[in-house]
Amino acid sequence: MPGQLGLRGVAALVLGILIVAGGASAQEQSRLPKILESGVLRVGTTGDFNPMSFRDPGSNELKGYDIEAVEKLAADMGVTIEYVPTDWKTLVAGIVADKYDITTSASLSMDRAAVAGFSDPYVEFSTVPMTLAANVENYASWADLDTADVTIAVTLGTVFEQQARSYFQNAQIKTVEAPAREWQEVISGRATASVTSNVDAAQLVTSYPELAVVKVEEARSRRPGAFLLPQDDQIWINYVNHWINLNHTSGWFAAQQQKWNLAN
């Protein structure tokens, strides 16, 4: 019988036990029973983070790795989603102000963790090198790119410029100023490679098949990505964490990372 219970059924059972055990005051303050009772999960998302959360230009519908994740969470809970538009500068403030119950992925940082809760990580953001697909077999490591005859393009003033200067001691660093982009230098042949996030790289290789990610031994500057959640709602945080762990174990997240080219 336990194997036949859905997440919503398990949640209702657990909440019932809490009430019997005298934990009613804690569960009444949680968003979890409110979400289950209302049948609506409020999701904050910027919709500008391809391939995580973005507007499909043809349908104007939200698409992406994160969108499929929250839609699966809602389906497993037996509720529907209400997307709440937000932007990066107000993403955390929206959680604190109870404008939404959960957000699509955000990089885990101690500054954010000081005021908001995080789920367990379910994606990893990192820095990867890119080059022309025709040349990608020439490079198999970061060291292969750190030679005097290699030019690494970066966008001026970005974190990737700082990272490139620390990664490469021998390669030439070429900066371009926005709105120009570092990957344009690679396509044009003015640079051998560029460095960017694995998320940007996933979108770029889809849009520009002449580009490819160099299969280095390991991505660098790795940082976990997770859902933002209300800091004071441990019941809701625990529930989401259990869902993440179940879907890691089932292989669902691994399959999604392959689908969206996010596997490092």
GIDAUR-V600149 format. One record per pair of residues at least 6 apart in sequence whose C-alpha atoms are under 8 Angstrom apart, sorted by sequence separation. I is the first residue (numbers start at 1). J is the second residue. D is the distance in Angstrom with one decimal. If there is no record, write none. Layout:
# GIDAUR-V600149
{{I,J,D} {I,J,D}}
This chain:
# GIDAUR-V600149
{{18,24,6.0} {27,33,7.3} {35,41,5.8} {47,53,4.8} {48,54,4.9} {55,61,5.4} {56,62,6.2} {74,80,5.9} {94,100,6.6} {95,101,6.8} {139,145,6.7} {154,160,6.4} {155,161,6.3} {176,182,6.4} {185,191,5.3} {186,192,5.8} {205,211,5.5} {247,253,6.2} {248,254,7.1} {257,263,5.2} {46,53,7.1} {47,54,4.2} {48,55,7.2} {55,62,4.6} {56,63,6.3} {74,81,6.6} {95,102,7.1} {154,161,5.4} {175,182,7.5} {186,193,5.8} {204,211,7.3} {205,212,5.9} {230,237,7.9} {19,27,7.8} {45,53,7.1} {46,54,7.8} {47,55,6.0} {54,62,5.4} {55,63,6.1} {86,94,7.7} {95,103,7.8} {165,173,7.3} {186,194,6.9} {205,213,7.7} {229,237,6.7} {18,27,7.3} {53,62,6.5} {54,63,5.4} {164,173,7.5} {254,263,7.7} {53,63,5.7} {54,64,6.3} {71,81,7.2} {108,118,7.3} {154,164,7.6} {183,193,7.8} {52,63,7.6} {53,64,4.8} {183,194,6.1} {15,27,6.8} {51,63,7.7} {52,64,4.6} {53,65,6.8} {91,103,7.8} {152,164,7.7} {182,194,6.1} {201,213,6.9} {51,64,5.1} {52,65,4.7} {53,66,5.8} {182,195,7.9} {50,64,6.9} {51,65,6.4} {52,66,5.0} {53,67,5.9} {161,175,7.5} {47,62,6.8} {52,67,7.0} {84,99,7.7} {84,100,6.8} {174,191,7.6} {15,33,7.8} {107,125,7.5} {96,115,7.5} {152,171,6.8} {154,173,7.3} {156,175,5.3} {92,112,7.1} {96,116,6.7} {151,171,5.8} {152,172,6.0} {153,173,6.0} {154,174,6.3} {155,175,5.5} {156,176,5.5} {12,33,7.9} {95,116,7.1} {150,171,5.2} {151,172,4.6} {152,173,4.9} {153,174,4.7} {154,175,5.0} {155,176,4.9} {156,177,5.2} {146,168,5.4} {148,170,5.2} {149,171,6.7} {150,172,6.2} {151,173,5.8} {152,174,5.9} {153,175,5.8} {154,176,6.3} {155,177,5.8} {156,178,7.2} {92,115,7.9} {145,168,7.9} {146,169,6.6} {147,170,5.1} {148,171,4.7} {149,172,7.6} {151,174,6.6} {153,176,7.3} {155,178,6.6} {187,210,7.3} {92,116,6.7} {146,170,5.4} {147,171,4.9} {148,172,6.5} {187,211,7.3} {146,171,4.8} {155,180,7.6} {145,171,7.0} {155,181,5.9} {43,70,7.8} {154,181,7.5} {155,182,5.4} {8,36,7.5} {154,182,4.9} {153,182,5.1} {153,183,7.3} {164,195,7.1} {153,185,6.6} {41,74,6.7} {127,160,7.9} {153,186,7.4} {70,104,7.4} {160,195,6.4} {160,196,6.3} {67,104,7.3} {41,79,6.6} {43,81,6.8} {45,83,7.0} {47,85,7.6} {66,104,5.7} {153,191,5.9} {39,78,7.2} {40,79,5.4} {41,80,6.1} {42,81,5.9} {43,82,6.1} {44,83,6.0} {45,84,6.4} {46,85,5.9} {66,105,6.6} {152,191,5.9} {153,192,7.7} {39,79,4.5} {40,80,4.9} {41,81,4.8} {42,82,4.8} {43,83,4.9} {44,84,4.7} {45,85,5.6} {46,86,5.0} {151,191,5.0} {152,192,6.0} {153,193,6.2} {154,194,6.0} {36,77,7.3} {39,80,6.1} {40,81,5.6} {41,82,6.0} {42,83,6.0} {43,84,5.8} {44,85,5.9} {45,86,5.7} {46,87,4.9} {150,191,7.6} {151,192,5.1} {152,193,5.0} {153,194,4.6} {154,195,6.5} {36,78,7.7} {40,82,6.5} {42,84,6.6} {44,86,6.1} {45,87,7.3} {46,88,6.8} {150,192,5.7} {151,193,6.5} {152,194,5.1} {153,195,7.2} {36,79,6.8} {150,193,7.7} {152,195,7.4} {35,79,7.7} {46,91,8.0} {219,264,6.6} {45,91,7.8} {218,264,7.4} {44,91,7.4} {145,193,8.0} {44,94,7.7} {53,104,7.5} {52,105,7.7} {130,183,7.8} {132,186,6.7} {44,99,7.8} {131,186,6.3} {132,187,6.7} {44,100,5.7} {42,99,7.8} {43,100,5.5} {44,101,7.6} {42,100,4.7} {43,101,6.1} {44,102,6.3} {45,103,5.8} {202,260,6.8} {41,100,8.0} {42,101,5.2} {43,102,5.2} {44,103,4.5} {45,104,5.5} {202,261,5.2} {41,101,6.7} {42,102,6.7} {43,103,5.3} {44,104,6.5} {132,192,7.8} {202,262,6.3} {43,104,7.1} {131,192,6.2} {132,193,7.5} {131,193,4.4} {130,193,5.3} {131,194,6.6} {199,262,6.5} {129,193,6.5} {130,194,5.3} {198,262,6.4} {129,194,5.5} {130,195,6.1} {129,195,4.4} {130,196,7.7} {198,264,7.7} {128,195,5.6} {129,196,6.5} {8,76,7.0} {127,195,6.6} {128,196,5.7} {7,76,6.0} {8,77,4.8} {127,196,5.5} {128,197,6.0} {6,76,7.0} {7,77,5.7} {8,78,6.4} {31,101,7.3} {127,197,4.4} {128,198,5.8} {6,77,7.7} {126,197,5.5} {127,198,5.8} {130,201,7.4} {125,197,6.8} {126,198,5.6} {125,198,6.3} {128,201,7.6} {141,214,7.7} {125,199,6.9} {140,214,6.8} {141,215,7.0} {142,216,6.0} {139,214,6.6} {140,215,5.8} {141,216,4.2} {142,217,7.6} {133,209,7.4} {134,210,7.3} {136,212,6.6} {139,215,7.7} {140,216,5.2} {141,217,5.7} {133,210,5.3} {136,213,7.5} {139,216,7.7} {140,217,7.2} {132,210,5.8} {133,211,4.9} {136,214,5.9} {132,211,4.6} {133,212,4.7} {131,211,5.8} {132,212,5.8} {133,213,7.9} {130,211,6.8} {131,212,5.7} {130,212,5.6} {131,213,6.5} {130,213,4.4} {131,214,6.7} {129,213,6.0} {130,214,5.5} {128,213,7.0} {129,214,5.6} {128,214,7.3} {129,216,8.0} {128,216,7.9} {128,219,5.5} {127,219,5.7} {128,220,6.7} {126,219,6.0} {127,220,5.1} {126,220,5.8} {127,221,5.8} {126,221,5.4} {127,222,6.9} {126,222,4.2} {125,222,5.8} {126,223,6.1} {124,222,6.7} {125,223,5.2} {124,223,5.8} {125,224,6.0} {124,224,4.6} {125,225,6.4} {123,224,6.2} {124,225,5.4} {122,224,7.6} {123,225,5.1} {121,224,5.6} {122,225,6.3} {123,226,6.8} {121,225,5.3} {122,226,5.8} {121,226,4.4} {120,226,6.1} {121,227,7.6} {119,226,5.6} {120,227,7.7} {118,226,6.2} {119,227,5.3} {118,227,5.7} {119,228,6.5} {118,228,4.7} {119,229,6.9} {117,228,5.8} {118,229,5.5} {116,228,6.8} {117,229,4.8} {116,229,6.4} {117,230,5.2} {118,231,7.5} {116,230,5.6} {117,231,3.9} {108,223,7.1} {116,231,4.6} {117,232,7.5} {107,223,6.6} {108,224,5.8} {115,231,6.8} {107,224,5.9} {108,225,5.8} {107,225,4.5} {108,226,6.6} {119,237,6.1} {106,225,5.3} {107,226,6.6} {118,237,7.5} {105,225,5.6} {106,226,5.6} {117,237,7.7} {105,226,4.9} {106,227,6.4} {119,240,6.7} {120,241,5.7} {104,226,7.7} {105,227,4.9} {106,228,6.8} {119,241,5.8} {122,244,6.8} {104,227,5.6} {105,228,7.1} {103,227,5.5} {104,228,7.3} {120,244,7.2} {102,227,6.4} {103,228,5.3} {102,228,5.7} {103,229,7.0} {122,248,7.9} {102,229,5.0} {101,229,6.5} {102,230,7.6} {101,230,7.1} {122,253,7.3} {98,230,7.8} {95,228,7.3} {95,229,6.5} {96,230,6.4} {123,257,8.0} {95,230,5.9} {96,231,8.0} {92,228,7.5} {52,199,7.7} {51,199,6.6} {50,199,7.3} {51,200,7.8} {50,200,7.3} {51,202,7.1} {51,203,6.0} {50,203,6.3} {73,243,7.4} {65,256,6.8} {65,257,7.7} {65,260,6.6} {64,260,7.8} {31,233,7.3} {30,233,5.6} {32,235,7.2} {29,233,7.7} {30,234,7.8} {32,236,5.4} {30,235,6.3} {31,236,6.4} {30,236,6.4} {27,235,7.1} {51,260,6.9} {11,239,8.0}}
